[in-house]
Amino acid sequence: MDKNGFSSFLLGLGVGVGIGMLFAPKSGAETREAIKNKASEGADFVKQRTGDVRQTAAEWVDKGKEALNRQRENLNDAMDAGRQAYQDTVNREAQGSGPSQA
């Protein structure tokens, strides 16, 4: 749920509570208890969604770290291969088996 969806949820919750209080066929004590229960449900929902968002964010961070590590390993492998190719070329030329000059 994005910010707009969450804001809409809270707005709907507030409007629903207000309308419920205006048209409540219950006594004041019963209405207050119902409001308290609904507010508790809303708080539980928010806590659950917050936990879900944190977990999702943590998973994305972990995936990003894994991708970064893979790229770092690929870059290191490429650099090692380049160094080795350079060393091989230098060694061949030093041994006199380099490209002949015409």
C-alpha positions as a Python dict, from the first residue, in 0.01 Angstrom:
ca = {
    (1, 'M'): (0, 0, 0),
    (2, 'D'): (149, 335, -98),
    (3, 'K'): (120, 668, 86),
    (4, 'N'): (-197, 763, -99),
    (5, 'G'): (-362, 432, -19),
    (6, 'F'): (-267, 458, 346),
    (7, 'S'): (-390, 817, 365),
    (8, 'S'): (-716, 712, 203),
    (9, 'F'): (-750, 432, 457),
    (10, 'L'): (-703, 673, 749),
    (11, 'L'): (-944, 925, 597),
    (12, 'G'): (-1204, 653, 544),
    (13, 'L'): (-1154, 530, 898),
    (14, 'G'): (-1208, 880, 1038),
    (15, 'V'): (-1514, 948, 825),
    (16, 'G'): (-1660, 610, 916),
    (17, 'V'): (-1614, 672, 1286),
    (18, 'G'): (-1771, 1018, 1257),
    (19, 'I'): (-2074, 892, 1066),
    (20, 'G'): (-2105, 598, 1301),
    (21, 'M'): (-2119, 831, 1599),
    (22, 'L'): (-2391, 1044, 1437),
    (23, 'F'): (-2614, 751, 1348),
    (24, 'A'): (-2529, 517, 1633),
    (25, 'P'): (-2834, 340, 1776),
    (26, 'K'): (-2628, 246, 2083),
    (27, 'S'): (-2572, 424, 2410),
    (28, 'G'): (-2271, 650, 2459),
    (29, 'A'): (-2076, 384, 2649),
    (30, 'E'): (-2145, 122, 2383),
    (31, 'T'): (-2052, 365, 2107),
    (32, 'R'): (-1726, 457, 2282),
    (33, 'E'): (-1643, 88, 2322),
    (34, 'A'): (-1714, 24, 1954),
    (35, 'I'): (-1496, 321, 1856),
    (36, 'K'): (-1218, 195, 2083),
    (37, 'N'): (-1240, -150, 1923),
    (38, 'K'): (-1233, -8, 1570),
    (39, 'A'): (-939, 217, 1657),
    (40, 'S'): (-758, -86, 1797),
    (41, 'E'): (-828, -277, 1477),
    (42, 'G'): (-696, 17, 1275),
    (43, 'A'): (-381, 32, 1488),
    (44, 'D'): (-329, -342, 1445),
    (45, 'F'): (-370, -304, 1069),
    (46, 'V'): (-115, -21, 1061),
    (47, 'K'): (132, -227, 1269),
    (48, 'Q'): (90, -524, 1035),
    (49, 'R'): (139, -314, 723),
    (50, 'T'): (443, -143, 876),
    (51, 'G'): (596, -483, 951),
    (52, 'D'): (522, -598, 597),
    (53, 'V'): (682, -287, 448),
    (54, 'R'): (992, -326, 667),
    (55, 'Q'): (1027, -690, 568),
    (56, 'T'): (987, -609, 199),
    (57, 'A'): (1242, -327, 225),
    (58, 'A'): (1488, -557, 402),
    (59, 'E'): (1444, -819, 130),
    (60, 'W'): (1513, -560, -141),
    (61, 'V'): (1823, -439, 44),
    (62, 'D'): (1950, -797, 69),
    (63, 'K'): (1885, -856, -303),
    (64, 'G'): (2068, -534, -386),
    (65, 'K'): (2366, -637, -176),
    (66, 'E'): (2376, -977, -345),
    (67, 'A'): (2365, -817, -692),
    (68, 'L'): (2638, -573, -595),
    (69, 'N'): (2858, -856, -467),
    (70, 'R'): (2805, -1054, -790),
    (71, 'Q'): (2902, -751, -997),
    (72, 'R'): (3209, -694, -780),
    (73, 'E'): (3313, -1058, -830),
    (74, 'N'): (3260, -1031, -1207),
    (75, 'L'): (3468, -713, -1220),
    (76, 'N'): (3746, -874, -1015),
    (77, 'D'): (3744, -1179, -1243),
    (78, 'A'): (3762, -954, -1551),
    (79, 'M'): (4051, -757, -1401),
    (80, 'D'): (4237, -1078, -1314),
    (81, 'A'): (4186, -1209, -1669),
    (82, 'G'): (4313, -880, -1811),
    (83, 'R'): (4622, -889, -1590),
    (84, 'Q'): (4691, -1248, -1690),
    (85, 'A'): (4652, -1168, -2060),
    (86, 'Y'): (4890, -874, -2020),
    (87, 'Q'): (5144, -1090, -1837),
    (88, 'D'): (5119, -1360, -2105),
    (89, 'T'): (5178, -1102, -2378),
    (90, 'V'): (5473, -946, -2197),
    (91, 'N'): (5627, -1287, -2132),
    (92, 'R'): (5586, -1393, -2497),
    (93, 'E'): (5751, -1075, -2623),
    (94, 'A'): (6033, -1108, -2368),
    (95, 'Q'): (6101, -1463, -2492),
    (96, 'G'): (6128, -1339, -2848),
    (97, 'S'): (5823, -1517, -2978),
    (98, 'G'): (5627, -1196, -3026),
    (99, 'P'): (5489, -1080, -3357),
    (100, 'S'): (5760, -1065, -3626),
    (101, 'Q'): (5838, -733, -3782),
    (102, 'A'): (5849, -715, -4159),
}
